[in-house]
Amino acid sequence: MAGMTGVPISASLSRAPVAADDAVVHLHPSDDVVLAKRPLLPRTRLLLPEGEITIAQMVPPGHKVAIHHIDEGQPVRRYGQIIGFATKPIEPGQHVHTQNLAVKSEELLQLDYAIGQDFHEVDYVPAAERRTFMGYRRRDGRVGTRNYVALLATVNCSSSATTRVADYFRNPEVMKAFPNVDGVIPFPTKGGCGAHYGSNDLGQLQRTMAGIVDHPNVAGYVILSLGCEVNQPDHLFDVTDLGHGDRPLVLTIQQDGGFEKTVEEGIQAVLRLLPEADKARREEIPASELVLALQCGGSDGWSGITANPALGKAADELVRQGGTAVLGETSEVYGGEHLLTRRARTPEVAEKLIERIHWWEHYVAMFGASIDNNPSPGNKLGGLTTIYEKSLGAIAKAGSTPLNQVVNYAERVTERGFVHMDTPGYDPVSVTGQVAGGCNIVCFTTGRGSAFGFKPAPSIKIATNSDLYAKQEPDMDINAGKVLDGVTLDEMGQEIFEEILAVASGKQTKSELAGVGEEEFNPWIIGAML
């Protein structure tokens, strides 16, 4: 395929028809649309295998063009799957987007879950031949890719204290005595009170908090409490087993002399932890110990063609190496979940995913919304029209290996291979759950651009197109837009996999170099605020 440029193809430049391969991408023989590789101006003549069509109006890159007549109410296909229904008659050459395509009625999309139909065993790499990285082996056997000390606030009222303590350790002179520690990171929160004691909502928050500090990328932690909050530290320990029988250090503002004294005690507590944390050393570890969070944000029309399927190839390779890849964003699996149920290892795994999909339908309906309120405005500017279209592209991150487990938000991932975690689509909330569940590295694809990072897990950002990579190179680790220039998905997936190993071994990502990643901790709050 020819590379993308910013030069529009215009009938005014040449009356000759333009070859399809130079201007558009046709993904599947049954598709009703093709995707513009570059801006297409009105009266541009495209020569397709089905015949010649004339572009009716300006079509931005990454957007869809109809290749034949579609009646009102008829399904429209991309990836060989239904992405919505025509809201008016669509003629060949017309731009297909929000003005003529929508999810009119959920009842019109009848998905065949065909549980387990596409299940196949993984061709694992023999243990003696598996790739390795340099990681930190922890006492419980899990492996870290980074070595942090953390500060956890149990409630918003102690959050300022955690950030104040962490600020002290931003001074290089303070940290130079601990060269093997990546930093001291705070985990402030907006919750922790105003919730129903003993509720599922509070339990989910507690599970998230426990998972984010009892994490292989964290060598030690201190907890800061106000004292009177609903999220009492003792209750947190009881319901999550945080500390595993050893009570973690808790500093309490109301009992320890107020804010300033608590900050002073917090600094001293971290200073006692740092020498022990600094003893950690990287050692050679098999790639099977990597737990990869699969994430996308600021998606565009190319996400499902370049970066996401390339990441899926890397995820497949990691699974072949005995590792784990964790998909999230259930609200962005919606409409494509049948592609996952077909890969389920057991009926129970598939049924849990289906149950979560139904929960989401009920959840959004409680607030008078629908899941098709997603894609976001930015996604739509990038060419994504409906949630079905977005989901089909997002699922490509999950590769092709069996679905071995479905876990709740921030629940510890216990199975290897491909796993789905129930999270919202909002990036920081989703990644918070994945990391709390044990992910020790993140791959984040984007088509619109992102400066995302997430401490304590390093985040590799993958651009879907070369224009974005050129514009935002200081934030992008990998350019998957090369797929549009002829690089195969297998080659792109291997490049991503090699970068995963390098970053897991200590190579800093672009977000780490920029100091990004402390603002993204954002637990999912689903219950009533009292």
C-alpha positions in Angstrom: 0.0 0.0 0.0 1.2 3.5 -0.8 2.1 5.8 2.1 -0.2 8.4 3.4 0.4 12.1 2.6 -1.4 15.3 3.2 -2.0 15.9 -0.5 -5.6 15.5 -1.5 -6.5 13.4 -4.5 -8.6 15.7 -6.7 -10.3 15.3 -10.0 -9.0 18.8 -10.8 -5.5 17.4 -10.8 -6.2 14.5 -13.2 -9.3 13.3 -15.0 -7.9 9.8 -15.0 -9.3 7.4 -12.4 -7.2 6.7 -9.3 -6.2 3.2 -8.5 -7.9 2.0 -5.3 -4.6 0.9 -3.7 -3.3 4.4 -3.9 -6.3 6.0 -2.2 -8.3 3.7 -0.1 -8.2 0.5 2.0 -10.7 -2.3 1.4 -10.5 -4.6 4.5 -12.9 -7.5 3.7 -14.7 -8.8 0.6 -18.1 -8.4 2.2 -17.5 -4.7 3.3 -19.8 -2.0 2.0 -17.2 0.7 2.6 -13.6 1.5 2.0 -11.4 3.8 4.0 -9.7 6.9 2.6 -5.9 6.7 3.0 -5.7 10.5 2.3 -8.1 13.4 1.8 -10.4 12.7 -1.1 -12.0 15.7 -2.9 -15.3 15.7 -4.7 -15.3 14.3 -8.3 -12.3 12.1 -7.6 -12.8 8.9 -9.6 -11.8 5.7 -7.9 -11.2 2.5 -9.8 -12.3 -0.4 -7.6 -12.5 -4.1 -8.5 -16.3 -3.6 -8.4 -16.1 -0.8 -10.9 -15.5 2.9 -10.9 -17.1 5.3 -8.3 -16.9 9.1 -8.0 -16.4 10.7 -4.7 -19.4 12.8 -3.8 -18.0 15.1 -1.1 -14.8 15.8 0.8 -13.8 12.6 2.7 -11.0 13.0 5.4 -8.4 10.3 5.8 -9.5 7.4 7.9 -13.2 8.0 7.0 -15.5 5.7 5.1 -16.8 5.8 1.5 -19.7 3.7 0.2 -18.7 1.4 -2.7 -22.3 0.6 -3.7 -25.9 1.6 -3.0 -27.2 0.9 0.5 -30.9 1.1 1.2 -32.2 2.9 4.3 -32.3 0.5 7.3 -29.8 -1.9 5.7 -26.7 -3.0 7.7 -23.4 -1.5 6.8 -20.3 -3.7 7.1 -16.6 -3.1 7.9 -14.2 -5.8 8.9 -16.8 -8.1 7.4 -19.0 -7.3 10.5 -22.0 -5.0 10.9 -21.0 -1.5 12.2 -24.5 0.1 12.1 -27.5 0.7 9.9 -28.1 3.2 7.1 -30.4 6.0 8.4 -31.0 7.1 4.8 -30.2 5.8 1.3 -26.5 5.9 0.7 -25.1 6.1 -2.9 -21.7 4.9 -4.1 -19.0 7.5 -3.5 -20.8 9.1 -0.6 -19.1 9.8 2.8 -20.5 7.2 5.3 -20.5 8.7 8.8 -22.9 10.1 11.5 -25.1 11.8 8.9 -26.2 8.5 7.4 -25.1 5.7 9.7 -26.2 4.8 13.3 -27.1 2.1 15.7 -30.8 2.6 15.2 -32.0 -0.3 17.3 -30.1 -2.8 19.4 -32.6 -5.5 18.4 -31.4 -5.3 14.8 -28.0 -6.7 15.7 -28.4 -10.4 16.4 -25.0 -11.7 17.5 -24.1 -15.4 17.3 -22.0 -16.0 20.3 -21.1 -19.5 19.1 -19.3 -20.2 22.4 -16.0 -21.9 21.9 -16.4 -22.3 18.2 -13.1 -20.8 17.4 -11.2 -22.1 20.4 -7.8 -23.6 19.6 -4.8 -24.6 21.7 -1.8 -22.3 21.8 1.4 -23.4 20.1 3.6 -22.4 23.1 7.3 -21.8 22.8 9.2 -24.5 24.8 10.2 -23.2 28.2 13.9 -23.5 27.4 13.6 -21.4 24.3 11.5 -18.5 25.7 12.6 -14.9 25.5 13.7 -13.2 28.7 13.9 -9.7 30.2 15.6 -8.1 33.2 13.1 -7.8 36.0 12.6 -7.7 39.7 11.7 -11.0 41.3 9.5 -10.3 44.4 9.1 -12.5 47.5 5.7 -13.7 46.4 7.1 -14.9 43.1 5.6 -12.1 41.0 7.9 -10.0 38.8 8.2 -6.3 38.6 9.4 -4.1 35.6 9.9 -1.1 37.8 11.0 -0.5 41.5 8.9 2.2 43.2 8.0 3.2 46.8 4.4 4.3 47.1 2.2 6.4 49.3 -1.5 5.5 49.4 -4.3 7.9 50.6 -7.3 6.0 52.0 -9.5 9.1 51.4 -9.5 12.4 49.6 -8.8 14.2 53.0 -5.4 12.6 53.2 -4.5 12.9 49.5 -2.7 16.2 49.9 -0.5 14.7 52.5 0.6 11.9 50.1 1.5 14.4 47.4 3.4 16.6 49.9 5.5 13.7 51.1 6.2 12.6 47.5 7.3 16.1 46.6 10.1 15.9 49.1 11.6 13.0 47.2 11.5 14.7 43.8 14.8 16.3 44.8 17.6 14.4 43.0 19.9 15.1 45.9 17.6 13.1 48.2 17.3 10.2 45.8 20.9 9.9 44.7 21.6 7.6 47.6 19.0 5.1 46.2 19.9 4.6 42.5 18.0 1.4 42.2 14.6 3.0 43.2 12.7 4.5 40.3 10.9 7.1 42.5 8.4 7.7 45.2 4.9 8.0 43.8 1.7 9.2 45.6 -1.7 7.6 45.0 -4.2 10.3 46.0 -7.9 9.6 45.7 -11.2 11.5 45.2 -13.1 8.8 47.1 -12.8 6.9 50.4 -15.8 8.5 52.1 -19.4 9.4 51.3 -20.0 5.7 50.4 -22.1 3.0 52.0 -20.0 1.1 54.5 -19.7 -2.5 53.3 -21.1 -1.8 49.8 -19.8 -3.3 46.6 -18.7 0.1 45.5 -16.5 0.6 48.6 -15.3 -3.0 48.2 -14.2 -2.3 44.6 -12.4 0.9 45.7 -10.6 -1.1 48.4 -9.7 -3.9 46.0 -8.2 -1.2 43.6 -6.2 0.5 46.4 -4.8 -2.8 47.6 -3.9 -4.0 44.1 -2.1 -0.8 43.2 0.4 -0.9 46.2 0.6 -4.7 46.6 2.0 -4.7 43.2 5.2 -6.2 41.8 6.4 -2.8 40.6 6.2 -1.5 44.2 8.9 -2.4 46.7 7.2 -0.8 49.7 4.4 1.6 50.7 3.0 3.8 53.4 -0.7 4.5 54.0 -2.0 7.9 55.0 -5.4 8.2 56.6 -7.5 11.1 57.9 -9.0 8.9 60.7 -12.8 9.3 60.4 -13.4 8.2 56.8 -15.7 5.3 55.7 -12.7 3.6 54.2 -11.1 2.6 57.5 -7.6 1.1 57.1 -8.4 -1.8 59.4 -11.4 -2.7 57.2 -9.3 -2.2 54.1 -6.8 -4.8 55.4 -9.5 -7.2 56.5 -11.4 -7.3 53.2 -8.3 -7.3 50.9 -5.7 -9.1 53.0 -3.4 -6.1 52.3 -0.2 -6.8 54.1 -0.9 -10.6 54.1 -1.1 -10.7 57.9 1.5 -8.0 58.6 -0.2 -4.7 59.3 1.1 -2.0 56.9 2.3 1.3 58.3 -0.6 3.7 58.6 -0.2 7.4 59.5 -3.4 9.1 60.6 -3.7 12.9 60.5 -6.3 13.1 63.3 -4.2 11.0 65.6 -0.6 12.1 64.6 -0.8 15.8 65.3 -2.3 17.1 62.1 -1.3 17.6 58.5 2.2 19.0 58.9 3.3 16.5 61.5 1.8 13.6 59.4 3.8 14.8 56.4 7.0 14.9 58.4 6.3 11.4 59.7 5.5 10.3 56.2 8.9 11.5 54.9 10.7 9.7 57.7 8.7 6.5 57.0 9.7 6.6 53.3 13.3 7.2 54.3 13.2 4.0 56.3 11.8 2.1 53.3 14.2 3.3 50.6 17.3 1.5 51.7 15.5 -1.8 51.6 13.9 -1.0 48.2 17.3 0.0 46.9 18.6 -3.6 47.5 16.4 -4.9 44.6 18.4 -5.9 41.5 17.2 -6.8 38.1 17.7 -10.4 37.0 17.0 -12.4 33.9 13.4 -13.5 33.9 11.4 -15.4 31.3 8.8 -13.4 29.3 6.1 -15.6 30.8 6.2 -13.3 33.9 4.9 -10.3 31.9 1.3 -9.2 32.4 0.5 -6.8 29.6 -2.4 -4.3 29.7 -3.9 -3.8 26.3 -5.3 -0.2 26.0 -6.4 2.3 23.3 -7.3 5.9 23.6 -8.0 8.7 21.2 -8.8 6.1 18.5 -9.3 6.9 14.8 -10.3 5.1 11.6 -6.8 3.5 11.4 -6.7 2.1 14.9 -8.4 -1.2 13.8 -6.1 -1.5 10.7 -2.6 -0.7 12.0 -1.8 -0.3 15.7 -4.5 -2.5 17.2 -4.0 -5.6 15.1 -0.3 -5.1 15.3 -0.6 -5.0 19.1 -2.7 -8.1 18.8 0.2 -9.9 17.1 2.5 -8.8 19.9 -0.1 -10.1 22.5 -0.3 -13.4 20.7 3.5 -13.7 20.8 3.6 -12.9 24.5 0.9 -15.6 25.1 3.0 -18.1 23.1 5.9 -17.2 25.4 3.7 -18.2 28.4 2.8 -14.6 29.3 -0.5 -12.8 29.9 -2.3 -10.1 27.9 -5.3 -8.3 29.6 -7.9 -6.6 27.5 -10.2 -4.1 29.2 -12.9 -1.5 28.2 -16.0 -3.7 28.2 -18.0 -0.7 26.9 -15.7 -0.8 23.8 -16.1 -4.5 23.3 -19.9 -4.1 23.1 -21.2 -5.2 19.7 -18.1 -7.3 19.0 -18.2 -9.5 22.1 -19.2 -12.5 19.9 -15.6 -12.5 18.5 -14.4 -13.2 22.1 -17.0 -15.7 23.2 -16.1 -17.8 20.2 -12.6 -18.0 21.6 -13.6 -18.8 25.2 -11.8 -21.8 26.8 -15.0 -22.8 28.7 -18.7 -21.9 28.5 -18.4 -20.4 32.0 -15.7 -17.9 30.7 -18.0 -16.9 27.8 -21.1 -16.6 30.0 -19.3 -14.3 32.4 -18.4 -11.9 29.5 -22.0 -12.0 28.3 -23.3 -11.3 31.8 -21.0 -8.2 32.0 -22.3 -7.0 28.7 -25.9 -7.2 30.0 -24.8 -5.5 33.2 -23.5 -2.6 31.1 -26.8 -2.3 29.2 -28.6 -2.0 32.5 -26.0 0.3 34.0 -26.1 3.0 31.3 -29.9 2.8 31.0 -30.1 3.8 34.7 -28.7 7.1 33.7 -30.8 7.6 30.6 -27.8 6.9 28.3 -26.8 4.2 25.8 -23.5 2.6 25.1 -23.6 4.1 21.6 -22.9 7.5 23.2 -19.4 6.2 22.8 -17.4 6.9 20.4 -16.3 10.2 21.7 -16.3 13.4 19.6 -12.6 12.9 19.0 -13.2 9.4 17.8 -15.8 10.6 15.4 -13.5 13.3 14.0 -11.1 10.5 13.4 -13.6 8.5 11.4 -15.3 6.2 13.9 -19.1 6.4 13.7 -20.7 3.8 16.0 -19.8 1.8 19.1 -19.9 -1.4 17.0 -17.3 0.0 14.6 -15.1 1.2 17.5 -15.4 -2.2 19.3 -14.5 -4.2 16.3 -11.3 -2.2 16.0 -10.6 -2.2 19.7 -10.9 -6.0 20.0 -8.1 -6.4 17.4 -5.7 -5.6 20.3 -6.6 -9.0 21.8 -5.0 -11.0 19.1 -6.3 -14.5 18.4 -5.5 -16.8 21.3 -8.2 -18.4 23.6 -10.0 -16.3 26.2 -9.0 -18.0 29.4 -10.5 -15.7 32.1 -12.9 -12.8 32.7 -12.3 -10.9 35.9 -14.0 -8.0 37.6 -12.6 -4.5 37.8 -9.2 -4.5 39.6 -9.5 -8.2 40.5 -6.2 -10.1 40.6 -5.5 -11.8 37.3 -4.8 -15.5 38.1 -4.8 -17.2 34.7 -2.1 -16.9 32.1 -2.8 -16.3 28.4 -5.5 -13.9 27.1 -7.8 -12.4 29.9 -10.5 -9.8 29.8 -11.1 -7.4 32.7 -14.4 -5.6 33.0 -13.6 -1.9 32.9 -15.0 1.3 31.4 -13.6 2.7 28.2 -12.2 5.8 29.9 -8.4 5.3 29.7 -7.2 6.2 33.2 -10.0 4.4 34.9 -9.5 1.3 32.7 -5.7 1.2 33.2 -6.1 1.8 36.9 -8.1 -1.5 37.1 -5.7 -3.4 34.9 -2.6 -2.4 36.9 -4.4 -3.0 40.2 -5.1 -6.5 38.8 -1.4 -7.1 38.3 -0.4 -5.8 34.9 3.3 -4.8 35.1 3.5 -3.1 31.7 1.0 -1.2 29.4 0.7 -0.9 25.6 -1.5 2.1 24.6 -2.5 2.7 21.0 -3.7 6.1 19.8 -4.8 7.7 16.5 -5.6 11.2 17.7 -2.7 11.5 20.0 -2.0 11.0 23.7 0.5 11.9 26.4 -0.7 9.0 28.6 1.5 7.4 31.3 0.7 5.3 34.3 3.1 4.8 37.2 4.0 2.3 38.5 3.6 0.4 35.2 5.5 1.8 32.1 3.2 2.7 29.2 4.3 2.2 25.6 2.4 4.4 23.2 1.8 3.3 19.7 0.7 5.7 16.9 -1.8 4.4 14.4 -0.6 6.6 11.6 2.6 8.3 10.4 1.2 11.8 10.5 0.4 11.5 14.2 3.9 10.0 14.9 5.6 12.9 13.1 3.5 15.5 15.0 3.7 14.0 18.4 7.0 12.0 18.3 8.1 13.1 21.7 5.1 11.3 23.1 5.0 8.2 20.8 7.2 5.2 21.3 6.3 3.3 18.1 4.9 4.2 14.7 2.4 1.6 13.5 1.5 3.8 10.6 4.3 2.0 8.8 1.8 -0.7 8.1 0.2 1.7 5.5 3.6 1.9 3.8 4.0 -1.9 3.4 5.3 -3.2 6.7 3.4 -6.3 7.5 1.3 -6.7 10.7 3.6 -9.6 11.7 6.6 -7.4 11.4 5.0 -4.6 13.3 3.8 -7.0 16.0 7.4 -8.3 16.4 8.7 -4.7 16.7 6.1 -4.0 19.5 7.0 -7.3 21.2 10.7 -6.4 21.2 9.9 -3.0 22.6 7.9 -4.6 25.4 10.9 -6.7 26.4 13.2 -3.6 26.3 10.9 -1.5 28.4 10.3 -4.3 30.8 14.1 -4.4 31.2 14.3 -0.8 32.2 14.3 1.2 28.9 12.3 4.4 29.7 9.2 5.1 27.7 8.4 8.5 26.2 5.9 9.2 29.0 8.5 8.3 31.6 11.1 10.6 30.1 8.5 13.4 30.1 7.6 12.7 33.8 4.0 11.7 32.9 2.1 9.1 34.9 1.2 10.3 38.4 -2.1 11.9 37.6 -3.7 8.9 35.9 -4.6 6.8 39.0 -8.4 7.0 38.8 -10.4 4.2 40.5 -13.9 3.4 39.1 -16.6 4.8 41.4 -19.9 3.3 40.5 -22.1 3.6 43.6 -24.2 6.3 45.3 -22.5 9.3 46.9 -23.9 9.9 50.3 
